[in-house]
Amino acid sequence: MEHSGFQAKRLIQLALPVLIAQVTQTMMGFIDTVMAGSVSALDMAAVAIGMSLWLPAVLFVQGLLLAFTPVFAHLHGANNTKKIQPLAFQAMYIALVGSVGVILFLNASEYVFNQMQLDPQLVAVSVQYINGLIWGVPAFILYQVYRGCSEGISHTLPTMVIGFVGLAVNIPANYIFIYGHLGMPAMGGAGCGIATALVFWAMLIAMLIYMLLDNRFKEITPFKAFHKPNINTIIEMSKHGFPIAMALFFEVSLFAVIALLLAPLGANIVAGHQIALNFSSIVFMIPLSIGIAASIRVGYYLGQDKAHLSALVTKIALIISFSLAMITAITTIIFRHHIALLYNKNPEVVSLAGSLMLLAALYQLSDSIQVVAAGALRGYKDTKSALYITLISYWLIGMLLGFILARTDLIVPAMGAHGFWIGLIAGLTAAAVLFGFRLRYIQNNPLMAKMLEHD
């Protein structure tokens, strides 16, 4: 049971449903963009701009909640599943407070967009889109709590099933609200916001029904008992989640800033960059899923006081992730121009995107290591290191070097988008090395691992 083959099989069994769920979520964003774009370019841009405001805010709260999953896994491994339910209630309180914060932030969207000096018509549609989306905020964030419970007990299948539920609701809801059917007015891109809110509520309701019907959730279902807020637990878990939240914010904001810095170089440059980035984000779902699975298994074995198996799981996860990254990198290099043509037919855009994808292939290799190492560290309850490593790697190394190469002549003549991608590779490589060293240090120091476990 402890051999490498079993551990590899178990990791893949956990990661595959998560991967499919992440892909369905990406597909929902793709469908929103395409269906809004069929109305007009302005509607498509409004959805994209609205998402750029929504995503950092909601990912911050999701980061706070990510600290709970390895703790749930730890309790599951220690045969203390009964303790998951009261802890899940504390996560729910954080989710509700976080929802209020996100809603207040999104309510200021018109002010934020006006400060960016955007076209008034674009601002109007973007604000309408966000006003619809706001209604789904509590559902999306609460869903993350129950998803964490499910993944914490090594049951990732509901994540996949409910991803398909979301996709099944997304298409008809978009059809009704974007184009105006079943008595509803045609709302264009703004209708996407209402449709997305309905998707989030459908996903939350589906998860709660799943938990009621599946015996594996008998002890952790939120309907079994009620638990009051425990301020000490909420503060303690928020301390663990805050570094993860900030790390996610640093990552999301990095890509947003790069897009803004490339904007003065022209629409074709931005389009080529976005194609390479979008494709990379799809491929990223593979190591991300393995990283989530690693976090679950590491926490599970630490709960059983089997540190040697946590180390074995981490090693196997890194090998699987890097091996798959080698395959995706080679595929990216071979088919880069064909992939770019799926997004855009402009020869200049396709040429730039194709050359950037050569760099994206290298990017995938570093990414496959750093995201799995970061996931394993979450399993060890080591979340503070992610904050410092992400800040140093992404901003002090990645962004600084990228800006120097892309927009200045300090080292070489300004390279444009290619400079930022070289900076991203440098930053991700630094993150992979630093996360790797941190992971090795904890695994080689049982006392440190124990301190983190009881922190």
C-alpha positions, 0 to 999 in steps of 0.5 A: 500500500505504501509503494510508489505505484499505489501513491501515483495511482491515488494521486491521479485518481484525486487529480483527474476529477479536479482537472476536469472541474477546472477545465469546465470552469475555464470552458464557462469563461470561454463560452461567456466570452464567445457568446457575448462577443457574438453580440458585439466587440464592446459586449465581449470587452465589457465581460473581460473588463468586469472579470478583471475586477471580479477575479482578484477580489474573489480569489483573495477570499478563496485563498483564505479558504484554501487553508482549510482543505489540508486541515480537513485532510489532516483530520480525515487521516487522523480519523477525526472526521467528526471535527471537520463539521464544526471547523467547516462552520468557521470556514462558512463564517469567513466565507460570508464575511468575505462575500460582504467584502467582495460585494462592497468592492464590486459595488464601487466598480463604476468609480474604479472603471471611471478612474481608468478613463474607459469609454463611457459605453464600455463602463456602462455595460461592464457595471451592468455585468458586475451588478448581475454577477454580484448576486452570485458572490455568496454562492460561489464563495460558500461553494468553495467551503463545501468543495474544500470539505469534499476534497479534504476527505479525499473525495474529489468526484463531486468537484467534477460532477458539479463542474458539469452542472455549472456548464449545463446551466451556463449555456442556456442561462447565457442564451436566455439573458444575453439574447433575450428569450423566455420573456427576458429582454436581450441584455448582451454582455450584461446578461452574462453576469446574471447567467453566471450568478445563476450558475454559482447558485446551481453549483452550491445547491448541487453540492449541498444535495450531493452531501445530503445523499452521499454517506461519505458526508454523513458526519460533515454535512452542514445540516447535521448540527449548528455551530456558533462562530468561534472567534479564536478559530476564525482568527487562527485559520485566517492567519493561515489563509492570508498568505495564500490569499496574498500569493494568489493576489500577487499572481493575478495582479502580475498578469493584469499589470503586464497586460496594462504595460503592453497596451501602449505597444498596440492591439496586436501585441496584446492579442498575441500575448493574451493567446499565449497566456490563455493557452498556458492557463489551460495547460496550467490546470494539469499541474494545478490539479496535481498540486491540489491532490498532493496537498490533500495526500500530504495532509492525510498522511501527516494526520496518520503521523506518517511523514515518510509517506507525505515525502513520498507523495510529494516526490511522486507528484513532482515527477508526474507533474514535470513529466506531463509538462515535458509532454505539453511543452513539446506539444506546444512547440510543435503545434504552436501556430495551429493553436494560435490560429484557433484564437485569431486569423491575423497573420501578425497576431498568429506570428507573435503568439507562435513565437511567445509559445516557444517561451510558454513551453519553457514556462510550463516546465517551471510552473509544473514544479512550483505549483506542486511544491506550493501545494505540498507545502499547504499540506504541511500547513506551511502557508507563510512561505508562499507569501514571501516566495511569491512576492520575491519570485513574481514581482522582484524577479519576474516583473522587474526583469520583464519590465527591463527587457520589455520596455527599456534598453538597459540590457538589450534593445526593448523586446516587447512582449517577449521580454515579459515572458522571459521575466515570467520564466525567470520568476517561475523558475525562482519560485520553483527553486525556492519552494523546492528548498523550503519543502526539502528543509521541512521534510529534513527537519521533523521538528519544523514539520511538527511545529507547523502541524501544531501551529 
